Amino acid sequence: MRLDDSAIADRVVTVRSGTVLAALGVFAFSFTFPATVWALKGFDAWTATGLRSVLAALVAGTCLRVFRVPLPRRDQWRGLAVVSLGCVLAFPILTTLALTTSSTAHSAVVVGLLPLATAVISSRLTGHRPSRRFWLAAAVGASAVVVFTVAQSGGGLSTADLFLFGALVLCAFGYAEGGRLAREMAGWHVIAWALVLALPVTGAFAVFGLATEPLHVTGEGIAGLLYVALISQFGGFFAWYRGMAEIGVARASQLQLAQPLLTLVWAVLLLGEHLPAAAPVTALIVVACIVVTQRSRS
């Protein structure tokens, strides 16, 4: 095999493995909203958010210590702070507050705009410009999500929707920075340091919640809290950030268009929620957009 052919083959393997890893991350994250609803059956919003991140930080810190991971370079702390703000602080608390009044299905569809937001922010931060075909497909998928959301909200936006929009924008910055840092350090190092960095704030969340909110501890509440702490807040990022590093932030983010569709399924199967009639149509449009973006050069 010629050198050029070998390089091409290696690139194909990398793209395939990166796509699989990113898809595994999406699958793990798709259970986050149903698990959060379960957690809210035992803990109120601030308590659930604080405990989730504190538990994840303790596990992350232990892993960093056991594997003797060196401190990040000075120039990497700024990016880690962005990951902390978007993925450890803003997204968990804002989506948890939204889920106190909004259904899992509705919230999942609103956050379906996250892939497009991540791609836009990433292109601005890195100067990378995906193809027009890529952007067209991403815009169509996002538009389908917007139409679905507005229709389900009766033509307007609720307070929960505003929380969700704020969460997805800030999380998009965290994803973009995390994907960039994952090219310089292991993906799990990125989220582990971000969790440890946010620990003083998330610890304050937990103390505030435990002091002011009632506890109604249930089996579902504990199970939901453990899932969002160990998988949604930490474990899922292992595959997600590594996949983003291998295939690029913009392309990996489009796989996340499938996340709200998966969450809709879990909302029906696990929570017994009613599936909106427009969901199958939205699903077909979004899946088609995923196919186009994955075949487009980016």
VENJOUR-V48551 format. One record per residue. N is the residue number from 1. RES is the residue in one letter. PHI is phi in whole degrees, -180 to 180 (none if undefined). PSI is psi in radians with two decimals (* if undefined). NEAR is the number of other ideal C-beta (glycine too) atoms within 10 Angstrom. Layout:
<<N	RES	PHI	PSI	NEAR> <N	RES	PHI	PSI	NEAR>>
//
This chain:
<<1	M	none	2.28	8> <2	R	-66	2.80	7> <3	L	-59	-0.75	7> <4	D	-63	-0.72	8> <5	D	-65	-0.68	9> <6	S	-64	-0.73	10> <7	A	-64	-0.71	11> <8	I	-65	-0.74	12> <9	A	-63	-0.74	11> <10	D	-63	-0.68	10> <11	R	-66	-0.69	11> <12	V	-63	-0.75	10> <13	V	-63	-0.72	11> <14	T	-63	-0.77	13> <15	V	-63	-0.74	15> <16	R	-66	-0.80	12> <17	S	-66	-0.67	14> <18	G	-64	-0.68	20> <19	T	-65	-0.74	17> <20	V	-64	-0.76	14> <21	L	-64	-0.78	22> <22	A	-63	-0.68	28> <23	A	-65	-0.66	17> <24	L	-63	-0.69	17> <25	G	-62	-0.76	25> <26	V	-61	-0.76	22> <27	F	-60	-0.76	15> <28	A	-64	-0.75	19> <29	F	-70	-0.40	21> <30	S	-66	-0.34	22> <31	F	-88	-0.06	21> <32	T	-61	-0.84	26> <33	F	-67	-0.80	30> <34	P	-59	-0.69	25> <35	A	-66	-0.64	23> <36	T	-65	-0.71	26> <37	V	-61	-0.72	22> <38	W	-62	-0.78	24> <39	A	-60	-0.63	29> <40	L	-70	-0.19	20> <41	K	-76	-0.30	17> <42	G	-118	-0.38	19> <43	F	-137	2.48	27> <44	D	-77	3.07	18> <45	A	-57	-0.91	22> <46	W	-69	-0.65	21> <47	T	-65	-0.84	25> <48	A	-61	-0.77	30> <49	T	-66	-0.79	28> <50	G	-64	-0.84	24> <51	L	-65	-0.66	22> <52	R	-59	-0.85	31> <53	S	-75	-0.60	29> <54	V	-66	-0.80	21> <55	L	-60	-0.78	20> <56	A	-63	-0.69	29> <57	A	-66	-0.67	24> <58	L	-65	-0.74	15> <59	V	-66	-0.77	17> <60	A	-63	-0.79	24> <61	G	-62	-0.68	15> <62	T	-62	-0.76	11> <63	C	-63	-0.74	14> <64	L	-61	-0.69	18> <65	R	-72	-0.81	9> <66	V	-61	-0.75	8> <67	F	-90	0.11	11> <68	R	51	0.86	6> <69	V	-74	2.22	15> <70	P	-69	2.76	8> <71	L	-62	2.54	9> <72	P	-61	2.75	17> <73	R	-68	2.79	9> <74	R	-58	-0.68	7> <75	D	-75	-0.15	8> <76	Q	-93	-0.27	18> <77	W	-66	-0.59	14> <78	R	-62	-0.81	9> <79	G	-63	-0.68	22> <80	L	-65	-0.60	26> <81	A	-65	-0.65	16> <82	V	-66	-0.74	21> <83	V	-61	-0.75	29> <84	S	-60	-0.82	25> <85	L	-63	-0.84	20> <86	G	-78	-0.84	24> <87	C	-95	-0.44	28> <88	V	-101	-0.60	29> <89	L	-104	-1.12	20> <90	A	-66	-0.91	20> <91	F	-61	-0.83	27> <92	P	-62	-0.82	28> <93	I	-72	-0.71	21> <94	L	-69	-0.71	23> <95	T	-71	-0.60	27> <96	T	-66	-0.75	25> <97	L	-61	-0.70	19> <98	A	-64	-0.70	27> <99	L	-73	-0.17	25> <100	T	-72	-0.38	14> <101	T	-126	-0.24	11> <102	S	-111	2.66	22> <103	S	-74	2.79	19> <104	T	-63	-0.74	22> <105	A	-62	-0.84	23> <106	H	-63	-0.79	25> <107	S	-62	-0.68	26> <108	A	-63	-0.68	27> <109	V	-71	-0.68	27> <110	V	-61	-0.80	29> <111	V	-71	-0.11	27> <112	G	-61	-0.26	28> <113	L	-77	-0.15	22> <114	L	-57	-0.74	25> <115	P	-59	-0.77	32> <116	L	-66	-0.73	25> <117	A	-61	-0.71	21> <118	T	-65	-0.75	28> <119	A	-64	-0.74	30> <120	V	-65	-0.84	19> <121	I	-65	-0.71	21> <122	S	-62	-0.74	26> <123	S	-65	-0.60	17> <124	R	-72	-0.65	10> <125	L	-74	-0.63	16> <126	T	-100	-0.26	14> <127	G	79	0.05	7> <128	H	-77	2.47	13> <129	R	-124	1.77	11> <130	P	-63	2.90	21> <131	S	-69	2.83	12> <132	R	-62	-0.66	9> <133	R	-61	-0.72	14> <134	F	-59	-0.89	21> <135	W	-64	-0.66	19> <136	L	-63	-0.80	14> <137	A	-64	-0.73	23> <138	A	-64	-0.70	26> <139	A	-67	-0.69	13> <140	V	-64	-0.78	16> <141	G	-62	-0.75	25> <142	A	-67	-0.67	21> <143	S	-63	-0.68	14> <144	A	-62	-0.69	22> <145	V	-65	-0.75	25> <146	V	-62	-0.82	15> <147	V	-60	-0.77	14> <148	F	-60	-0.78	23> <149	T	-64	-0.85	22> <150	V	-63	-0.71	14> <151	A	-63	-0.73	14> <152	Q	-72	-0.38	19> <153	S	-92	0.11	15> <154	G	75	0.43	8> <155	G	93	0.02	7> <156	G	-138	-3.13	7> <157	L	-116	2.37	14> <158	S	-93	3.03	15> <159	T	-60	-0.67	11> <160	A	-61	-0.70	21> <161	D	-62	-0.71	19> <162	L	-64	-0.72	13> <163	F	-59	-0.76	23> <164	L	-68	-0.70	29> <165	F	-65	-0.72	18> <166	G	-62	-0.71	16> <167	A	-63	-0.77	24> <168	L	-70	-0.61	24> <169	V	-66	-0.84	19> <170	L	-68	-0.64	19> <171	C	-67	-0.60	25> <172	A	-61	-0.70	25> <173	F	-62	-0.74	21> <174	G	-64	-0.72	27> <175	Y	-64	-0.78	31> <176	A	-63	-0.80	28> <177	E	-68	-0.68	27> <178	G	-64	-0.72	27> <179	G	-63	-0.67	30> <180	R	-67	-0.79	21> <181	L	-67	-0.51	25> <182	A	-68	-0.19	23> <183	R	-83	-0.24	14> <184	E	-109	-0.41	14> <185	M	-145	2.88	19> <186	A	-59	2.51	16> <187	G	-56	-0.69	24> <188	W	-72	-0.43	22> <189	H	-64	-0.67	23> <190	V	-60	-0.97	32> <191	I	-71	-0.54	29> <192	A	-65	-0.83	26> <193	W	-66	-0.61	25> <194	A	-64	-0.69	30> <195	L	-66	-0.78	28> <196	V	-64	-0.71	18> <197	L	-62	-0.62	19> <198	A	-86	-0.06	24> <199	L	-56	-0.72	19> <200	P	-59	-0.65	9> <201	V	-76	-0.82	15> <202	T	-66	-0.57	26> <203	G	-63	-0.68	15> <204	A	-66	-0.68	13> <205	F	-57	-0.84	23> <206	A	-63	-0.78	22> <207	V	-63	-0.77	14> <208	F	-61	-0.80	13> <209	G	-64	-0.80	19> <210	L	-65	-0.51	15> <211	A	-82	-0.42	9> <212	T	-119	-0.28	10> <213	E	-112	2.52	15> <214	P	-74	2.70	7> <215	L	-111	2.36	12> <216	H	-134	1.15	11> <217	V	-62	2.21	11> <218	T	-132	2.91	14> <219	G	-61	-0.77	10> <220	E	-64	-0.68	16> <221	G	-61	-0.78	18> <222	I	-67	-0.75	15> <223	A	-62	-0.77	15> <224	G	-64	-0.74	26> <225	L	-63	-0.76	24> <226	L	-64	-0.66	16> <227	Y	-66	-0.87	22> <228	V	-67	-0.48	30> <229	A	-76	-0.86	24> <230	L	-87	-0.53	15> <231	I	-106	-1.02	18> <232	S	-63	-0.67	23> <233	Q	-93	-0.28	28> <234	F	-139	-1.14	25> <235	G	-58	-0.74	19> <236	G	-62	-0.47	23> <237	F	-72	-0.35	29> <238	F	-54	-0.98	21> <239	A	-73	-0.68	22> <240	W	-63	-0.92	30> <241	Y	-69	-0.61	31> <242	R	-65	-0.74	23> <243	G	-62	-0.72	26> <244	M	-62	-0.67	32> <245	A	-66	-0.58	25> <246	E	-84	-0.61	24> <247	I	-115	-0.01	24> <248	G	98	2.55	21> <249	V	-64	-0.81	28> <250	A	-63	-0.81	28> <251	R	-69	-0.75	25> <252	A	-63	-0.64	31> <253	S	-63	-0.49	27> <254	Q	-72	-0.42	28> <255	L	-62	-0.44	23> <256	Q	-73	-0.16	24> <257	L	-60	-0.43	27> <258	A	-77	-0.31	20> <259	Q	-61	-0.83	24> <260	P	-63	-0.52	29> <261	L	-69	-0.75	20> <262	L	-64	-0.73	16> <263	T	-63	-0.63	24> <264	L	-59	-0.74	25> <265	V	-63	-0.80	16> <266	W	-66	-0.58	20> <267	A	-62	-0.66	24> <268	V	-75	-0.84	16> <269	L	-74	-0.67	10> <270	L	-96	-0.56	16> <271	L	-111	-0.18	14> <272	G	72	0.41	7> <273	E	-75	2.73	17> <274	H	-80	2.26	9> <275	L	-81	2.10	12> <276	P	-56	2.52	17> <277	A	-63	-0.52	9> <278	A	-79	-0.12	14> <279	A	-60	-0.78	19> <280	P	-60	-0.70	12> <281	V	-65	-0.80	13> <282	T	-60	-0.69	22> <283	A	-61	-0.79	18> <284	L	-63	-0.73	12> <285	I	-65	-0.79	18> <286	V	-66	-0.76	25> <287	V	-61	-0.73	14> <288	A	-61	-0.69	15> <289	C	-66	-0.64	25> <290	I	-62	-0.78	20> <291	V	-59	-0.79	12> <292	V	-64	-0.82	17> <293	T	-65	-0.59	27> <294	Q	-74	-0.41	17> <295	R	-93	-0.16	10> <296	S	-85	2.56	19> <297	R	-73	2.36	8> <298	S	-137	*	21>>
//
